Amino acid sequence: MPLPHDHATANLFIDGLAICCFTPGGQVGQWDVGFLRHHENHELILNIDGDANTPIRFDPNSGIVIHIETEKGISPFQQNPLGFFDQGPIAERTKGPTTLDAAENFRWTINVEEPPEDIGHGRGHLVKPSFPMTRAFIQNAVFYTQALSTKRLFRLLVSEDGTRMSQQELDEHLFGRTNNLIGADITCEPTGKINISIDFGNGPEPLGSFPHRNGNPWQISLTNTRPATTQLCDNDASKEGSRGLHSRDIRLTGATPGQGDFQLYYEAFDLDDDNQQRSLWAFAEPLRFISGRTDCNSVRVGTSTNLDELFK
């Protein structure tokens, strides 16, 4: 059955260029998230709906760590031992989910460490990139898919140019859908709360405490996208496929496919064979509000238990 989102203390949303990793730890397991502060103009923003101290825009400096911790937190890991809502491997990415459980399956998020299941680029390992990283530790959160990409994505080698392919050639590279927006539920006891602090290099500085509110979860977002794709935001959480915090963009329909940002992950994930690097392509959407983008969907690592290699 679907996760009880309205029972959580906070609904957290992660959007954009990020690598997610679950660190098991019994009753206090946590997620380790690394945001790639790539020089191609990705902006990291923390926003908490109803909090006067946010939004916060983070400079792309090394050493920044965001801590999201629980007091009297309720561990979700007995029911979700992998840290996420799991409905089994995605059998066919070219077909959409038929149930809400299938739609929220976190395995829509590409797992760069298990290529036979997902992207197909062969073996590799995490490495420290040449650009800064911002890190977030998130306690007692169960991750799930909040929204799927609305576009058909095409998986090409980095050496291939989708603009020079016919539609038939592109169709031979059809990949399907990915997780376009990560959701995470953090739940505390009725007298519990979530504490958020930020370490800019001199120790954690408290941002605020957010007590459990029955049936009224705090809405928290961490967004790391290009500013051009975050100019518009739909705050109507009642709309299907939206929990009110996913950035939207407007684009014109184009006859030429465009390359996304997936290949940027190879600066933080070194393949045994660089010739197998992949990129994701798609056609632009019609002129309307959309949530699907190819530019910077988050990924996960399914074997590593921390992201320490990115921060050495």
Sequence and secondary structure as in RCSB ss.txt:
>XXXX:A:sequence
MPLPHDHATANLFIDGLAICCFTPGGQVGQWDVGFLRHHENHELILNIDGDANTPIRFDPNSGIVIHIETEKGIS
PFQQNPLGFFDQGPIAERTKGPTTLDAAENFRWTINVEEPPEDIGHGRGHLVKPSFPMTRAFIQNAVFYTQALST
KRLFRLLVSEDGTRMSQQELDEHLFGRTNNLIGADITCEPTGKINISIDFGNGPEPLGSFPHRNGNPWQISLTNT
RPATTQLCDNDASKEGSRGLHSRDIRLTGATPGQGDFQLYYEAFDLDDDNQQRSLWAFAEPLRFISGRTDCNSVR
VGTSTNLDELFK
>XXXX:A:secstr
    GGGSSEEEEEEESEEEEEE  GGG EEEEEEE  TTT EEEEEETT TT  EEE S TT EEEEEEEEE  
 TTT TTSB      S TTS  SSHHHHT GGGS BTT TTTTT    EEE   SS EEEEEEESEEEEEEEE S
S EEEEETT  GGGS HHHHHTTEEE  EEEEEEEE EEEEEEEEEEEESSSSEEEEEEEE  TT  EEEEEEEE
 GGGSSEE   TTSTT  S  EEB     SS EE SGGGGGGTEEESSGGG EEEEE    SS B   SS   EE
 SS S  GGGG 
